[in-house]
Amino acid sequence: MAADVRVICAIGRSGQLGLNGHLPWEGNPGRPFVEDVERFFEISRGHVLVAGPTTIGAVPDFARETRTLVTIRSHEDPREVLSRFPDRVVFIGGGPKVWDVYAPFVRHWDVNVLPYDGEADRWFDPAWLLAGGAARRG
């Protein structure tokens, strides 16, 4: 059986994803932001997290022991990467560059909208939500 590919992410009210290589709300002590981080680590515990080096590098030490972390590079074929994890839940982390490539394989998108409406230089693309059917049909 193939990997069960998912994404869990947070976006701002207008679809904001990133700012200068970080989450735009990173470090915000407000309850919705803290709960979002806690929820991510709870849901992804025991599973595989596939992401680029920046995202994998940002995973705190406490979370490294409770999930399988896989650093990917742009030259890698997503089918080959995902084939390493049959019968596993695989979360695809990162942002636009990663999701542009992996969206056709994603079965479930868990998108949390946070009360952020500020600056961003990376945005969520709703087309990713529709891309998943192509990989399953093809």
Steps between C-alpha positions, in 0.01 A plus 500: 500500500621853424579765758208702638620849402371800693572864572431684822563872484389837627424806295404857578156642431604594146693181430837619631756221541842654540706812547878510453529122532291468817137484601376862509364450853800301626555561872157653554401396855126529430297190585387422141863499380627287789211255460575468128861399567392255772241351264758452224735310729214289642356402160837427337635295794595148395485580131739608225575866430647564154626854442785713378809565711374828652177345628670185628767715665232692687352189667582526871701230674202367698312426176786324322462186709129451431484520121705395200660808342598490133685786333421527130674684217349646183662240273326206676201331338202524739378153395833350605504693829145394588564138395741471795205518741233247397221469754615815685343839548732755336461871569645732239644809665647807355325750285431595139807341339439165669122502470519589129675163450324283758139633473398237243574229759325660799187320613405737783566869564453619860510880475460709815417869447665713768400854607791656311443764235843655455792489261608195301714407204368142461133412449285188508393393149146354499590305182702264724172378648382386157826342383467179704265320267752509214751273671236247598353485150831503315 
